[in-house]
């Protein structure tokens, strides 16, 4: 079941870290998680709002809709004026981004306009897709989609949608930012704020994985000890062998449960857990559904 703990050696983890960028799903969650400072810096550049101040940041925030389609945001930030900023990191080409952006903005406003509140109290929603291949950007650094009438008058209502072009990496602040999103070496980054925070995110990710390795080894050892005790209690050779076998299996399952549950607790979804943990998709699904405990 799953891969061996050799997949969690420091050498292999270091190799994986060396390939990660902010576009990497697992690292982006660590990069933005509970980090108002870097989120403020990025949004100020993209939106050209130098006075913007982010007060709260959540990753993998969910809005559940019992009557229809639920959503999960890569990053959801709030500013000091109670406006909401959804940042989505888009690696792959997708034809439905505009519809998704519109729906995400509607979901934010639906949840955060309080019951019986006047529509004037509706929070502003900004949905920002940082698009690696530049789709929907029309060759521009940032392509804004706003509500306007036939006379081209822009209205300060509706979701404000921004598509940010990851392909344009010039010497402007935004171009430097897009370069750094795709860069895996902080020493080569052009924005010093990004470089500093990227180093910190990599270190936090390493610390998280070190905890996972410790949990795995501890669980395997615990399972082996339980198996040996079971074999001694039965007092027969075959009992001891069977106990060792069951102990190894139990330890392996216990280790996988701890790793999967830990990854899920920090906001990783099922596919990301399968990709990063080495645990099979079938086992991950059973653990998350409570079949294995």
BELQUI-V700440 format. One record per residue. RES is the residue in one small letter. PHI is phi in whole degrees, 0 to 359 (NA if undefined). OMEGA is omega as a letter, one per 20 degrees, with the letter a starting at -180 (NA if undefined). Layout:
# BELQUI-V700440
res=(RES;RES)
phi=(PHI;PHI)
omega=(OMEGA;OMEGA)
This chain:
# BELQUI-V700440
res=(x;x;x;x;x;x;x;x;x;x;x;x;x;x;x;x;x;x;x;x;x;x;x;x;x;x;x;x;x;x;x;x;x;x;x;x;x;x;x;x;x;x;x;x;x;x;x;x;x;x;x;x;x;x;x;x;x;x;x;x;x;x;x;x;x;x;x;x;x;x;x;x;x;x;x;x;x;x;x;x;x;x;x;x;x;x;x;x;x;x;x;x;x;x;x;x;x;x;x;x;x;x;x;x;x;x;x;x;x;x;x;x;x;x;x;x;x;x;x;x;x;x;x;x;x;x;x;x;x;x;x;x;x;x;x;x;x;x;x;x;x;x;x;x;x;x;x;x;x;x;x;x;x;x;x;x;x;x;x;x;x;x;x;x;x;x;x;x;x;x;x;x;x;x;x;x;x;x;x;x;x;x;x;x;x;x;x;x;x;x;x;x;x;x;x;x;x;x;x;x;x;x;x;x;x;x;x;x;x;x;x;x;x;x;x;x;x;x;x;x;x;x;x;x;x;x;x;x;x;x;x;x;x;x;x;x;x;x;x;x;x;x;x;x;x;x;x;x;x;x;x;x;x;x;x;x;x;x;x;x;x;x;x;x;x;x;x;x;x;x;x;x;x;x;x;x;x;x;x;x;x;x;x;x;x;x;x;x;x;x;x;x;x)
phi=(NA;75;266;281;291;298;291;247;290;299;298;291;295;300;296;295;299;294;262;281;231;295;288;290;306;295;289;299;295;289;299;265;301;54;236;297;296;289;293;300;301;293;292;301;289;294;270;56;238;296;264;297;226;279;253;210;225;232;249;56;291;247;240;272;244;293;254;189;283;272;227;227;266;299;221;231;245;234;257;291;260;66;270;245;230;259;253;244;267;251;276;259;298;216;280;251;297;295;296;295;299;298;292;300;296;296;296;298;291;298;286;258;271;294;304;68;286;294;296;295;273;297;290;281;237;249;247;241;260;269;257;300;264;80;299;73;271;55;78;267;299;223;252;263;238;235;281;215;259;295;274;67;282;270;251;273;225;81;286;267;252;235;254;255;274;288;275;267;237;269;265;285;305;290;298;295;298;293;300;288;298;264;264;255;232;300;290;259;285;265;255;298;293;298;299;298;287;297;301;296;294;300;294;296;295;298;297;297;291;297;296;298;297;295;299;297;297;295;292;297;298;296;295;297;296;297;295;296;297;297;295;295;295;288;72;234;303;296;294;295;296;295;296;298;298;295;295;298;296;295;296;296;296;299;297;297;300;296;295;297;295;294;300;294;291;264;100;281;273;299;295;294;297;300;293;261;266;82;275;297;300;297;290;302;299;294;295;292;261;80;286;259;225)
omega=(r;r;a;a;r;r;a;r;a;a;a;r;r;r;r;r;a;a;a;r;r;r;r;a;a;a;a;r;r;a;a;a;r;a;a;a;a;r;r;a;a;a;r;a;a;a;a;r;a;a;a;r;r;a;a;r;r;r;r;r;a;r;a;r;a;a;a;a;r;a;r;a;r;a;r;a;r;r;a;r;r;r;a;a;r;r;r;r;a;r;a;r;a;a;a;a;a;r;a;r;r;a;r;r;r;r;r;a;r;a;a;r;a;a;r;r;r;a;r;r;a;r;r;r;r;r;a;r;r;a;a;a;r;a;a;a;r;r;a;r;r;r;a;r;a;r;r;a;a;r;r;r;a;a;a;r;a;r;r;a;r;r;a;a;r;a;a;a;a;a;r;r;r;r;r;r;a;r;a;r;a;a;r;a;a;r;r;a;a;a;a;r;r;a;a;a;r;r;r;a;r;a;r;r;r;r;r;a;r;r;r;r;r;r;a;a;r;a;r;r;r;r;r;a;r;r;r;r;r;r;a;a;r;r;r;a;a;r;r;r;r;r;r;a;r;r;r;r;a;r;r;r;a;r;a;r;a;a;a;a;r;r;r;a;r;r;a;r;a;a;r;r;r;a;a;a;a;r;a;r;a;a;r;r;a;a;a;r;r;r;r;r;NA)
